[in-house]
Amino acid sequence: MPASLPLPTPRPSATLLLLREHSGRLEVLLQRRAATLTFGDHWVYPGGVVEPRDGDFAREPLAALRRAAVRECLEEAGVRLQAVTDGEGLIGWSRWITPEGRGRRFDTWFFAAALPPGQVVVGDACETTESRWLEPQAAIEAAAGGHMLLMPPTRLTLLDLQISYARHGSLVRLFEVERSRPIVPILPRLSGPAEARISVYPWDPEYDSLPGEGWPLSAPPPEHLRRLPSRLALGAGAATPRSARPRPGRS
């Protein structure tokens, strides 16, 4: 992109980690994006950009983001959530910002919620072409084997979910403890040649020395980030780095 042109402004967005326990294991909903859309054929969580009907983003950004996550979950998965605040069951999980150099950029808040009793996922068959409940480890391994396309934030979020569930032992306990997790903006910096590009995250020792737009940490990284890889390889068919593969254990 020519230096004289301004960088695209990331659009406020929200996505939802819809979780359930099945046979004593954690499962998360992943949906395959239609090939004609942004991130086509990638497996993602329900989500999208904040719209005017979600509220006044300028005055109450978090409220609008939560409403957007709830609305997108209904539109794309057919699941109705009443929760619109952390105190009602929807918790903040992470925040990812698309790095510079991308045509479309998003400032996306990830929220987590449990599947309400009695509700069933029904994909919209428009923006998404397939829906699956998967254990985080199964999705990570499918991506490493070239069977699923996952963007780096999706991959790292899956690993984060798996580690958190293994530590807490139940979905109820996960929500109790993780409700207070600090949300750190994650704006990756890209390193290396185009054919071997690496996405580097703010808790990586080399992040601050890399060129380009960034959002360095203002304090030591939270524990949940220290448990994750600090960089991932990009590109079609890029395998999950060994350090990012989950250790055997409950998922």
ZADO-1210 file (C-alpha; in nm, 4 decimals, padded with zeros to 6 digits):
<atoms>
<atom x="00.0000" y="00.0000" z="00.0000" code="MET" pos="1"/>
<atom x="00.1511" y="00.3406" z="-00.0938" code="PRO" pos="2"/>
<atom x="00.2723" y="00.5366" z="00.2061" code="ALA" pos="3"/>
<atom x="00.0648" y="00.8368" z="00.0968" code="SER" pos="4"/>
<atom x="-00.2618" y="00.6536" z="00.1487" code="LEU" pos="5"/>
<atom x="-00.4100" y="00.6306" z="00.5003" code="PRO" pos="6"/>
<atom x="-00.4413" y="00.2919" z="00.6631" code="LEU" pos="7"/>
<atom x="-00.7941" y="00.1482" z="00.6643" code="PRO" pos="8"/>
<atom x="-00.9578" y="00.2118" z="01.0001" code="THR" pos="9"/>
<atom x="-01.0415" y="-00.1147" z="01.1785" code="PRO" pos="10"/>
<atom x="-01.4177" y="-00.1591" z="01.2011" code="ARG" pos="11"/>
<atom x="-01.5636" y="-00.2345" z="01.5478" code="PRO" pos="12"/>
<atom x="-01.6726" y="-00.5997" z="01.5476" code="SER" pos="13"/>
<atom x="-01.7788" y="-00.8721" z="01.7859" code="ALA" pos="14"/>
<atom x="-01.7675" y="-01.2485" z="01.7784" code="THR" pos="15"/>
<atom x="-01.9028" y="-01.5122" z="02.0130" code="LEU" pos="16"/>
<atom x="-01.7429" y="-01.8255" z="02.1524" code="LEU" pos="17"/>
<atom x="-02.0520" y="-02.0413" z="02.2013" code="LEU" pos="18"/>
<atom x="-01.9571" y="-02.3222" z="02.4404" code="LEU" pos="19"/>
<atom x="-02.1122" y="-02.6400" z="02.5726" code="ARG" pos="20"/>
<atom x="-02.0087" y="-02.9512" z="02.7637" code="GLU" pos="21"/>
<atom x="-02.0678" y="-03.2864" z="02.5961" code="HIS" pos="22"/>
<atom x="-01.9778" y="-03.6134" z="02.7681" code="SER" pos="23"/>
<atom x="-01.7578" y="-03.4257" z="03.0109" code="GLY" pos="24"/>
<atom x="-01.5639" y="-03.2396" z="02.7418" code="ARG" pos="25"/>
<atom x="-01.5656" y="-02.8827" z="02.6196" code="LEU" pos="26"/>
<atom x="-01.6984" y="-02.8107" z="02.2717" code="GLU" pos="27"/>
<atom x="-01.7091" y="-02.4819" z="02.0820" code="VAL" pos="28"/>
<atom x="-01.9215" y="-02.3901" z="01.7829" code="LEU" pos="29"/>
<atom x="-01.7331" y="-02.3289" z="01.4580" code="LEU" pos="30"/>
<atom x="-01.8970" y="-02.2303" z="01.1306" code="GLN" pos="31"/>
<atom x="-01.7597" y="-02.2418" z="00.7787" code="ARG" pos="32"/>
<atom x="-01.7823" y="-01.9101" z="00.5966" code="ARG" pos="33"/>
<atom x="-01.9297" y="-01.9048" z="00.2470" code="ALA" pos="34"/>
<atom x="-01.6552" y="-01.9012" z="-00.0173" code="ALA" pos="35"/>
<atom x="-01.7761" y="-01.5716" z="-00.1656" code="THR" pos="36"/>
<atom x="-01.7427" y="-01.3752" z="00.1612" code="LEU" pos="37"/>
<atom x="-01.4524" y="-01.2222" z="00.3508" code="THR" pos="38"/>
<atom x="-01.2501" y="-01.5068" z="00.5062" code="PHE" pos="39"/>
<atom x="-01.4343" y="-01.7456" z="00.2735" code="GLY" pos="40"/>
<atom x="-01.4012" y="-02.1188" z="00.3539" code="ASP" pos="41"/>
<atom x="-01.2433" y="-02.0388" z="00.6901" code="HIS" pos="42"/>
<atom x="-01.3986" y="-02.1808" z="01.0040" code="TRP" pos="43"/>
<atom x="-01.4957" y="-01.9005" z="01.2407" code="VAL" pos="44"/>
<atom x="-01.7092" y="-01.8187" z="01.5409" code="TYR" pos="45"/>
<atom x="-02.0414" y="-01.6391" z="01.4827" code="PRO" pos="46"/>
<atom x="-01.9758" y="-01.2683" z="01.4543" code="GLY" pos="47"/>
<atom x="-01.9726" y="-00.9512" z="01.2502" code="GLY" pos="48"/>
<atom x="-01.9408" y="-00.5730" z="01.2549" code="VAL" pos="49"/>
<atom x="-02.1278" y="-00.3504" z="01.4956" code="VAL" pos="50"/>
<atom x="-02.4407" y="-00.1992" z="01.3385" code="GLU" pos="51"/>
<atom x="-02.6488" y="00.1062" z="01.4383" code="PRO" pos="52"/>
<atom x="-02.9216" y="-00.1203" z="01.5771" code="ARG" pos="53"/>
<atom x="-02.6692" y="-00.2495" z="01.8331" code="ASP" pos="54"/>
<atom x="-02.6663" y="00.0863" z="02.0085" code="GLY" pos="55"/>
<atom x="-02.4545" y="00.3991" z="02.0291" code="ASP" pos="56"/>
<atom x="-02.1006" y="00.2673" z="01.9938" code="PHE" pos="57"/>
<atom x="-01.9461" y="00.6092" z="02.0557" code="ALA" pos="58"/>
<atom x="-02.1168" y="00.6440" z="02.3952" code="ARG" pos="59"/>
<atom x="-02.1377" y="00.2815" z="02.5123" code="GLU" pos="60"/>
<atom x="-01.8914" y="00.0751" z="02.3084" code="PRO" pos="61"/>
<atom x="-01.8935" y="-00.2400" z="02.5215" code="LEU" pos="62"/>
<atom x="-02.2735" y="-00.2509" z="02.5361" code="ALA" pos="63"/>
<atom x="-02.2923" y="-00.2177" z="02.1569" code="ALA" pos="64"/>
<atom x="-02.0272" y="-00.4857" z="02.1119" code="LEU" pos="65"/>
<atom x="-02.2147" y="-00.7291" z="02.3370" code="ARG" pos="66"/>
<atom x="-02.5404" y="-00.6663" z="02.1541" code="ARG" pos="67"/>
<atom x="-02.3627" y="-00.7251" z="01.8227" code="ALA" pos="68"/>
<atom x="-02.2271" y="-01.0589" z="01.9469" code="ALA" pos="69"/>
<atom x="-02.5717" y="-01.1666" z="02.0679" code="VAL" pos="70"/>
<atom x="-02.7369" y="-01.0545" z="01.7438" code="ARG" pos="71"/>
<atom x="-02.4824" y="-01.2302" z="01.5217" code="GLU" pos="72"/>
<atom x="-02.5214" y="-01.5499" z="01.7219" code="CYS" pos="73"/>
<atom x="-02.8948" y="-01.5426" z="01.6514" code="LEU" pos="74"/>
<atom x="-02.8543" y="-01.4553" z="01.2836" code="GLU" pos="75"/>
<atom x="-02.5779" y="-01.7022" z="01.2008" code="GLU" pos="76"/>
<atom x="-02.6414" y="-01.9865" z="01.4448" code="ALA" pos="77"/>
<atom x="-03.0095" y="-01.9532" z="01.5312" code="GLY" pos="78"/>
<atom x="-02.9258" y="-01.9402" z="01.9034" code="VAL" pos="79"/>
<atom x="-03.0984" y="-01.6752" z="02.1133" code="ARG" pos="80"/>
<atom x="-02.8984" y="-01.5334" z="02.4019" code="LEU" pos="81"/>
<atom x="-03.0582" y="-01.2982" z="02.6502" code="GLN" pos="82"/>
<atom x="-02.7199" y="-01.2057" z="02.7961" code="ALA" pos="83"/>
<atom x="-02.6030" y="-00.8594" z="02.6979" code="VAL" pos="84"/>
<atom x="-02.3720" y="-00.7812" z="02.9902" code="THR" pos="85"/>
<atom x="-02.0987" y="-00.9730" z="03.1699" code="ASP" pos="86"/>
<atom x="-02.3212" y="-00.9989" z="03.4758" code="GLY" pos="87"/>
<atom x="-02.5808" y="-01.1892" z="03.2759" code="GLU" pos="88"/>
<atom x="-02.3599" y="-01.4639" z="03.1430" code="GLY" pos="89"/>
<atom x="-02.1666" y="-01.3077" z="02.8551" code="LEU" pos="90"/>
<atom x="-01.7988" y="-01.2595" z="02.9400" code="ILE" pos="91"/>
<atom x="-01.5199" y="-01.0792" z="02.7604" code="GLY" pos="92"/>
<atom x="-01.2495" y="-01.3145" z="02.6344" code="TRP" pos="93"/>
<atom x="-01.0059" y="-01.1292" z="02.4065" code="SER" pos="94"/>
<atom x="-00.9623" y="-00.8458" z="02.1583" code="ARG" pos="95"/>
<atom x="-00.7918" y="-00.8825" z="01.8203" code="TRP" pos="96"/>
<atom x="-00.7110" y="-00.6093" z="01.5681" code="ILE" pos="97"/>
<atom x="-00.6343" y="-00.6848" z="01.2031" code="THR" pos="98"/>
<atom x="-00.2748" y="-00.5798" z="01.1243" code="PRO" pos="99"/>
<atom x="-00.1908" y="-00.3145" z="00.8687" code="GLU" pos="100"/>
<atom x="-00.1514" y="-00.4217" z="00.5083" code="GLY" pos="101"/>
<atom x="-00.4914" y="-00.5888" z="00.4941" code="ARG" pos="102"/>
<atom x="-00.7650" y="-00.4473" z="00.2724" code="GLY" pos="103"/>
<atom x="-01.0305" y="-00.4932" z="00.5388" code="ARG" pos="104"/>
<atom x="-00.9468" y="-00.4416" z="00.9014" code="ARG" pos="105"/>
<atom x="-01.1487" y="-00.5221" z="01.2116" code="PHE" pos="106"/>
<atom x="-01.1181" y="-00.4397" z="01.5805" code="ASP" pos="107"/>
<atom x="-01.2902" y="-00.7490" z="01.7146" code="THR" pos="108"/>
<atom x="-01.3938" y="-00.8274" z="02.0695" code="TRP" pos="109"/>
<atom x="-01.4347" y="-01.1960" z="02.1470" code="PHE" pos="110"/>
<atom x="-01.7034" y="-01.2853" z="02.4014" code="PHE" pos="111"/>
<atom x="-01.7898" y="-01.6239" z="02.5491" code="ALA" pos="112"/>
<atom x="-02.1278" y="-01.7692" z="02.6452" code="ALA" pos="113"/>
<atom x="-02.2746" y="-02.1094" z="02.7227" code="ALA" pos="114"/>
<atom x="-02.5339" y="-02.2656" z="02.4925" code="LEU" pos="115"/>
<atom x="-02.8729" y="-02.2044" z="02.6604" code="PRO" pos="116"/>
<atom x="-03.0624" y="-02.5198" z="02.7603" code="PRO" pos="117"/>
<atom x="-03.2973" y="-02.6527" z="02.4954" code="GLY" pos="118"/>
<atom x="-03.1521" y="-02.4513" z="02.2076" code="GLN" pos="119"/>
<atom x="-03.0145" y="-02.6059" z="01.8902" code="VAL" pos="120"/>
<atom x="-02.7750" y="-02.4528" z="01.6389" code="VAL" pos="121"/>
<atom x="-02.9332" y="-02.3838" z="01.3002" code="VAL" pos="122"/>
<atom x="-02.6907" y="-02.2297" z="01.0496" code="GLY" pos="123"/>
<atom x="-02.8173" y="-01.9510" z="00.8269" code="ASP" pos="124"/>
<atom x="-02.7089" y="-02.1310" z="00.5039" code="ALA" pos="125"/>
<atom x="-02.6134" y="-01.7910" z="00.3641" code="CYS" pos="126"/>
<atom x="-02.3065" y="-01.6461" z="00.5334" code="GLU" pos="127"/>
<atom x="-02.2188" y="-01.9899" z="00.6682" code="THR" pos="128"/>
<atom x="-02.2343" y="-02.3229" z="00.4879" code="THR" pos="129"/>
<atom x="-02.1648" y="-02.5658" z="00.7732" code="GLU" pos="130"/>
<atom x="-02.1720" y="-02.5689" z="01.1539" code="SER" pos="131"/>
<atom x="-01.9880" y="-02.8045" z="01.3869" code="ARG" pos="132"/>
<atom x="-01.9450" y="-02.8539" z="01.7583" code="TRP" pos="133"/>
<atom x="-01.5781" y="-02.9415" z="01.8073" code="LEU" pos="134"/>
<atom x="-01.3395" y="-02.9927" z="02.0932" code="GLU" pos="135"/>
<atom x="-01.0682" y="-02.7252" z="02.0681" code="PRO" pos="136"/>
<atom x="-00.7936" y="-02.9842" z="02.0286" code="GLN" pos="137"/>
<atom x="-00.9792" y="-03.1562" z="01.7446" code="ALA" pos="138"/>
<atom x="-01.0110" y="-02.8278" z="01.5538" code="ALA" pos="139"/>
<atom x="-00.6434" y="-02.7416" z="01.6085" code="ILE" pos="140"/>
<atom x="-00.5364" y="-03.0834" z="01.4833" code="GLU" pos="141"/>
<atom x="-00.7685" y="-03.0572" z="01.1814" code="ALA" pos="142"/>
<atom x="-00.6050" y="-02.7251" z="01.0900" code="ALA" pos="143"/>
<atom x="-00.2553" y="-02.8662" z="01.1378" code="ALA" pos="144"/>
<atom x="-00.3475" y="-03.1518" z="00.9038" code="GLY" pos="145"/>
<atom x="-00.4804" y="-02.9174" z="00.6374" code="GLY" pos="146"/>
<atom x="-00.8443" y="-03.0202" z="00.6867" code="HIS" pos="147"/>
<atom x="-00.9723" y="-02.6874" z="00.8199" code="MET" pos="148"/>
<atom x="-00.8795" y="-02.3268" z="00.7489" code="LEU" pos="149"/>
<atom x="-00.8411" y="-02.1286" z="01.0695" code="LEU" pos="150"/>
<atom x="-00.7198" y="-01.7720" z="01.1051" code="MET" pos="151"/>
<atom x="-00.4516" y="-01.7148" z="01.3715" code="PRO" pos="152"/>
<atom x="-00.6899" y="-01.5508" z="01.6232" code="PRO" pos="153"/>
<atom x="-00.9234" y="-01.8492" z="01.5900" code="THR" pos="154"/>
<atom x="-00.6394" y="-02.0952" z="01.6396" code="ARG" pos="155"/>
<atom x="-00.4973" y="-01.9202" z="01.9441" code="LEU" pos="156"/>
<atom x="-00.8436" y="-01.8755" z="02.0945" code="THR" pos="157"/>
<atom x="-00.9057" y="-02.2497" z="02.0602" code="LEU" pos="158"/>
<atom x="-00.5827" y="-02.3216" z="02.2431" code="LEU" pos="159"/>
<atom x="-00.6689" y="-02.0647" z="02.5094" code="ASP" pos="160"/>
<atom x="-01.0098" y="-02.2280" z="02.5605" code="LEU" pos="161"/>
<atom x="-00.8568" y="-02.5725" z="02.5891" code="GLN" pos="162"/>
<atom x="-00.5976" y="-02.4662" z="02.8443" code="ILE" pos="163"/>
<atom x="-00.8536" y="-02.2741" z="03.0491" code="SER" pos="164"/>
<atom x="-01.0992" y="-02.5639" z="03.0561" code="TYR" pos="165"/>
<atom x="-00.8271" y="-02.8092" z="03.1567" code="ALA" pos="166"/>
<atom x="-00.7260" y="-02.5801" z="03.4436" code="ARG" pos="167"/>
<atom x="-01.0789" y="-02.5168" z="03.5715" code="HIS" pos="168"/>
<atom x="-01.2317" y="-02.8613" z="03.5125" code="GLY" pos="169"/>
<atom x="-01.5825" y="-02.7477" z="03.4201" code="SER" pos="170"/>
<atom x="-01.7613" y="-02.4873" z="03.2135" code="LEU" pos="171"/>
<atom x="-01.9240" y="-02.3379" z="03.5222" code="VAL" pos="172"/>
<atom x="-01.5888" y="-02.2904" z="03.6908" code="ARG" pos="173"/>
<atom x="-01.4360" y="-02.1528" z="03.3692" code="LEU" pos="174"/>
<atom x="-01.6980" y="-01.8779" z="03.3568" code="PHE" pos="175"/>
<atom x="-01.6575" y="-01.8007" z="03.7267" code="GLU" pos="176"/>
<atom x="-01.2810" y="-01.7516" z="03.7033" code="VAL" pos="177"/>
<atom x="-01.2370" y="-01.6108" z="03.3543" code="GLU" pos="178"/>
<atom x="-01.5026" y="-01.3448" z="03.4084" code="ARG" pos="179"/>
<atom x="-01.2294" y="-01.1241" z="03.5536" code="SER" pos="180"/>
<atom x="-00.9623" y="-01.1889" z="03.2883" code="ARG" pos="181"/>
<atom x="-00.7956" y="-00.8690" z="03.1631" code="PRO" pos="182"/>
<atom x="-00.8625" y="-00.7860" z="02.7970" code="ILE" pos="183"/>
<atom x="-00.5408" y="-00.6820" z="02.6206" code="VAL" pos="184"/>
<atom x="-00.5585" y="-00.5432" z="02.2635" code="PRO" pos="185"/>
<atom x="-00.3704" y="-00.7792" z="02.0301" code="ILE" pos="186"/>
<atom x="-00.2459" y="-00.6048" z="01.7161" code="LEU" pos="187"/>
<atom x="-00.0058" y="-00.8438" z="01.5377" code="PRO" pos="188"/>
<atom x="00.3051" y="-00.7239" z="01.3621" code="ARG" pos="189"/>
<atom x="00.4159" y="-00.9164" z="01.0548" code="LEU" pos="190"/>
<atom x="00.7729" y="-01.0350" z="01.0072" code="SER" pos="191"/>
<atom x="00.9648" y="-01.2113" z="00.7318" code="GLY" pos="192"/>
<atom x="00.9285" y="-01.2306" z="00.3525" code="PRO" pos="193"/>
<atom x="00.5853" y="-01.2606" z="00.1913" code="ALA" pos="194"/>
<atom x="00.6313" y="-01.6317" z="00.1217" code="GLU" pos="195"/>
<atom x="00.7180" y="-01.7062" z="00.4848" code="ALA" pos="196"/>
<atom x="00.5324" y="-01.4405" z="00.6800" code="ARG" pos="197"/>
<atom x="00.5159" y="-01.4686" z="01.0582" code="ILE" pos="198"/>
<atom x="00.2464" y="-01.3087" z="01.2740" code="SER" pos="199"/>
<atom x="00.4114" y="-01.1773" z="01.5928" code="VAL" pos="200"/>
<atom x="00.2122" y="-01.0856" z="01.9038" code="TYR" pos="201"/>
<atom x="00.2712" y="-00.8190" z="02.1707" code="PRO" pos="202"/>
<atom x="00.4024" y="-01.0655" z="02.4315" code="TRP" pos="203"/>
<atom x="00.6836" y="-01.1767" z="02.1971" code="ASP" pos="204"/>
<atom x="01.0292" y="-01.0428" z="02.3024" code="PRO" pos="205"/>
<atom x="01.0903" y="-00.9086" z="01.9490" code="GLU" pos="206"/>
<atom x="00.7525" y="-00.7395" z="01.9025" code="TYR" pos="207"/>
<atom x="00.8597" y="-00.3891" z="02.0067" code="ASP" pos="208"/>
<atom x="01.1584" y="-00.3945" z="01.7695" code="SER" pos="209"/>
<atom x="00.9560" y="-00.4834" z="01.4605" code="LEU" pos="210"/>
<atom x="00.8503" y="-00.2064" z="01.2209" code="PRO" pos="211"/>
<atom x="00.4951" y="-00.1070" z="01.1400" code="GLY" pos="212"/>
<atom x="00.1806" y="-00.0244" z="01.3326" code="GLU" pos="213"/>
<atom x="00.1604" y="-00.1945" z="01.6671" code="GLY" pos="214"/>
<atom x="00.0083" y="-00.1839" z="02.0146" code="TRP" pos="215"/>
<atom x="00.2815" y="-00.2718" z="02.2644" code="PRO" pos="216"/>
<atom x="00.1818" y="-00.3953" z="02.6068" code="LEU" pos="217"/>
<atom x="00.1812" y="-00.1315" z="02.8784" code="SER" pos="218"/>
<atom x="00.2331" y="-00.3938" z="03.1499" code="ALA" pos="219"/>
<atom x="00.3576" y="-00.7537" z="03.1747" code="PRO" pos="220"/>
<atom x="00.1311" y="-00.9859" z="02.9722" code="PRO" pos="221"/>
<atom x="-00.1518" y="-01.1558" z="03.1610" code="PRO" pos="222"/>
<atom x="-00.1015" y="-01.5187" z="03.2538" code="GLU" pos="223"/>
<atom x="-00.3430" y="-01.6482" z="02.9905" code="HIS" pos="224"/>
<atom x="-00.1352" y="-01.4838" z="02.7156" code="LEU" pos="225"/>
<atom x="00.1937" y="-01.6137" z="02.8543" code="ARG" pos="226"/>
<atom x="00.0584" y="-01.9666" z="02.8045" code="ARG" pos="227"/>
<atom x="00.0115" y="-01.9091" z="02.4303" code="LEU" pos="228"/>
<atom x="00.2623" y="-01.9025" z="02.1431" code="PRO" pos="229"/>
<atom x="00.3918" y="-01.5527" z="02.0753" code="SER" pos="230"/>
<atom x="00.4063" y="-01.6012" z="01.6957" code="ARG" pos="231"/>
<atom x="00.2439" y="-01.8124" z="01.4244" code="LEU" pos="232"/>
<atom x="00.3310" y="-01.8872" z="01.0629" code="ALA" pos="233"/>
<atom x="00.0895" y="-01.7448" z="00.8060" code="LEU" pos="234"/>
<atom x="00.0020" y="-01.8586" z="00.4556" code="GLY" pos="235"/>
<atom x="-00.2168" y="-02.1240" z="00.2980" code="ALA" pos="236"/>
<atom x="-00.1726" y="-02.4622" z="00.4570" code="GLY" pos="237"/>
<atom x="00.0534" y="-02.3312" z="00.7328" code="ALA" pos="238"/>
<atom x="00.0695" y="-02.5971" z="01.0013" code="ALA" pos="239"/>
<atom x="00.0215" y="-02.5166" z="01.3663" code="THR" pos="240"/>
<atom x="00.3654" y="-02.4722" z="01.5278" code="PRO" pos="241"/>
<atom x="00.4668" y="-02.7487" z="01.7632" code="ARG" pos="242"/>
<atom x="00.4579" y="-02.5074" z="02.0565" code="SER" pos="243"/>
<atom x="00.0935" y="-02.4306" z="01.9786" code="ALA" pos="244"/>
<atom x="-00.0223" y="-02.7906" z="01.9740" code="ARG" pos="245"/>
<atom x="-00.2162" y="-02.8744" z="02.2876" code="PRO" pos="246"/>
<atom x="-00.0638" y="-03.1150" z="02.5321" code="ARG" pos="247"/>
<atom x="-00.2527" y="-03.4387" z="02.5963" code="PRO" pos="248"/>
<atom x="-00.5189" y="-03.3958" z="02.8572" code="GLY" pos="249"/>
<atom x="-00.8784" y="-03.3094" z="02.9119" code="ARG" pos="250"/>
<atom x="-01.0221" y="-03.0792" z="02.6464" code="SER" pos="251"/>
</atoms>
